[in-house]
Structure formats: structure tokens, C-alpha cells
Amino acid sequence: MSTVSSGQTQFVSSGQTVSGTIVLSGGTEYVSSGGTANATLLSGVIDDYGTVSGATIYSGGIEYVYSGGVDSGATISTGGKEYVSSGGSTVSTMLSGSTA
């Protein structure tokens, strides 16, 4: 588990799996194709080209699911957002006063 602060980026490379990352406002988690991020706690940004599973997206947090990216089991709280581009997919997203 690690914390990504404002102005920082955590890169999740192909073949790599990270779990429990805390991404604060102004921070970014970049998940490459073939990479996996589990149980991210998000107040910043996820750029998802790989697999993101079980993320919790808090107010101000945004997950972008790009072509080839998969989001599974996200919980999006009030003020959180998830944007899915053409070719991206999302499964079993739970919404709580938010936008997906």
C-alpha cells in the first residue's frame, strides 16, 4: 500500500499489480495495459488502460477508463466521477449520488 500525493504519479506497468493505493487530490494513478490496481482509494485521478478493481472514488476523484481499460466493482461516492471512453468497459459499478 502506498500514498500518492498532489503532483505525484504512480505508474502501474504491464504485469504489475498494486493494492490499496491511496491517491490524494492532485495525485494520479496511471494503470498501463496489462497492469492491475486493486482497492484504490481515490480522491485524485486514475488513468485506466489496464484493470482497476474495487476502487472507491470519493468527492473530487475521477477515473478515466480508456480504450482497452476495464473497471470492475467501483464504488463512486457523491461528487466522484467515472468517464468511460469508447473501447473501455465498466462492470458492477455502485453509484452513490455520483456520475458515471
C-alpha positions as a Python dict, from the first residue, in 0.01 Angstrom:
ca = {
    (1, 'M'): (0, 0, 0),
    (2, 'S'): (126, 347, -88),
    (3, 'T'): (6, 706, -87),
    (4, 'V'): (19, 926, -397),
    (5, 'S'): (24, 1293, -301),
    (6, 'S'): (-63, 1603, -503),
    (7, 'G'): (169, 1639, -801),
    (8, 'Q'): (281, 1276, -788),
    (9, 'T'): (203, 990, -1028),
    (10, 'Q'): (212, 619, -957),
    (11, 'F'): (273, 413, -1271),
    (12, 'V'): (139, 57, -1274),
    (13, 'S'): (324, -124, -1552),
    (14, 'S'): (221, -426, -1757),
    (15, 'G'): (240, -738, -1540),
    (16, 'Q'): (241, -536, -1218),
    (17, 'T'): (-32, -547, -951),
    (18, 'V'): (-73, -290, -675),
    (19, 'S'): (-328, -293, -394),
    (20, 'G'): (-470, -41, -152),
    (21, 'T'): (-314, 271, -301),
    (22, 'I'): (-441, 600, -160),
    (23, 'V'): (-449, 867, -430),
    (24, 'L'): (-494, 1211, -278),
    (25, 'S'): (-636, 1517, -453),
    (26, 'G'): (-393, 1627, -724),
    (27, 'G'): (-232, 1282, -745),
    (28, 'T'): (-259, 1034, -1033),
    (29, 'E'): (-250, 657, -1065),
    (30, 'Y'): (-167, 553, -1423),
    (31, 'V'): (-258, 191, -1495),
    (32, 'S'): (-94, 66, -1813),
    (33, 'S'): (-233, -206, -2038),
    (34, 'G'): (-164, -534, -1857),
    (35, 'G'): (-135, -364, -1520),
    (36, 'T'): (-379, -409, -1231),
    (37, 'A'): (-477, -180, -946),
    (38, 'N'): (-690, -324, -667),
    (39, 'A'): (-885, -139, -397),
    (40, 'T'): (-759, 210, -476),
    (41, 'L'): (-895, 487, -252),
    (42, 'L'): (-930, 777, -493),
    (43, 'S'): (-958, 1149, -436),
    (44, 'G'): (-736, 1230, -736),
    (45, 'V'): (-727, 1074, -1084),
    (46, 'I'): (-694, 724, -1226),
    (47, 'D'): (-596, 689, -1591),
    (48, 'D'): (-706, 333, -1663),
    (49, 'Y'): (-570, 149, -1967),
    (50, 'G'): (-546, -182, -1778),
    (51, 'T'): (-760, -326, -1498),
    (52, 'V'): (-888, -136, -1196),
    (53, 'S'): (-1081, -344, -945),
    (54, 'G'): (-1270, -239, -634),
    (55, 'A'): (-1179, 128, -639),
    (56, 'T'): (-1359, 371, -410),
    (57, 'I'): (-1396, 710, -578),
    (58, 'Y'): (-1454, 993, -332),
    (59, 'S'): (-1569, 1350, -393),
    (60, 'G'): (-1332, 1516, -639),
    (61, 'G'): (-1196, 1183, -761),
    (62, 'I'): (-1217, 1093, -1128),
    (63, 'E'): (-1148, 766, -1304),
    (64, 'Y'): (-1095, 776, -1679),
    (65, 'V'): (-1139, 433, -1840),
    (66, 'Y'): (-973, 443, -2181),
    (67, 'S'): (-988, 203, -2474),
    (68, 'G'): (-877, -140, -2353),
    (69, 'G'): (-927, -45, -1990),
    (70, 'V'): (-1158, -234, -1756),
    (71, 'D'): (-1308, -107, -1433),
    (72, 'S'): (-1469, -366, -1207),
    (73, 'G'): (-1661, -316, -886),
    (74, 'A'): (-1603, 54, -829),
    (75, 'T'): (-1795, 240, -562),
    (76, 'I'): (-1850, 602, -661),
    (77, 'S'): (-1943, 837, -379),
    (78, 'T'): (-2120, 1170, -406),
    (79, 'G'): (-1903, 1406, -609),
    (80, 'G'): (-1694, 1127, -763),
    (81, 'K'): (-1691, 1067, -1137),
    (82, 'E'): (-1610, 794, -1383),
    (83, 'Y'): (-1575, 851, -1756),
    (84, 'V'): (-1563, 555, -1994),
    (85, 'S'): (-1424, 611, -2341),
    (86, 'S'): (-1512, 408, -2650),
    (87, 'G'): (-1347, 68, -2612),
    (88, 'G'): (-1333, 88, -2233),
    (89, 'S'): (-1566, -105, -2006),
    (90, 'T'): (-1707, -95, -1656),
    (91, 'V'): (-1871, -378, -1462),
    (92, 'S'): (-2070, -378, -1136),
    (93, 'T'): (-2026, -11, -1057),
    (94, 'M'): (-2209, 108, -747),
    (95, 'L'): (-2328, 468, -754),
    (96, 'S'): (-2399, 690, -456),
    (97, 'G'): (-2513, 1033, -579),
    (98, 'S'): (-2245, 1044, -846),
    (99, 'T'): (-2184, 1047, -1221),
    (100, 'A'): (-2073, 755, -1436),
}
